[in-house]
Amino acid sequence: LITSVDHVGIAVADLDQAIAWYAETLGLVATHTETNEEQGVREAMLSAPGDSGAQIQLLAPLRPDSAIGKFLDRNGPGIQQLAYRVTDIDAASAALRNKGLRLLYDEPRRGTAGSRINFVHPKDAGGVLVELVEPAADQAH
Ligand code: CMX
């Protein structure tokens, strides 16, 4: 059901500072930025120039009581999630539920660039917050 690693999500306090650090230090380019009110984040997707593989997602909180706000409070900046790409998130969610894993949402919600997302609770996935991403039809590659 999983086709690839889609992205690794990193919590940051200041999105613009982090984008600049990744560009100047590692040469990664921000290909997409957006605000997701429901998730309480401002986010950016970064890639190495010309690379169509897994991306780095920088996540900055819109509010202190958001998932990223709480993560920063507890841990400081760092890796917050690992996201796997799936072709059918409804089937993937059902398969994992059948194995006894807790999915955080009853139904997928809206993620980056119109994708559909859900999460496996980190306590059911070896301490890793696992995101499932079904890209929007026009974004799949
Ligand atoms: N990675 C690994 N473990 C984590 C974690 C993370 N990101 N976040 C919390 N935990 C651990 C905590 O350390 C804690 O462990 P202990 O009990 O051993 O101390 C436990 O999980 C807490 O679990 P909880 O009380 O059920 O939940 P929290 O209030 O800490 O929230 C979570 C955690 C995953 C439910 C919440 O962050 C969430 O709903 N995440 C999904 C949404 C999200 O992350 N959105 C931002 C990204 C948006 C996007 O990708 O587009």
Residues whose N, C-alpha, C, O or C-beta is under 5 A from the ligand:
A	BS01	CMX	Q39 A67 I68 Q80 G111 T112 F119 P122 G127 V128 L129
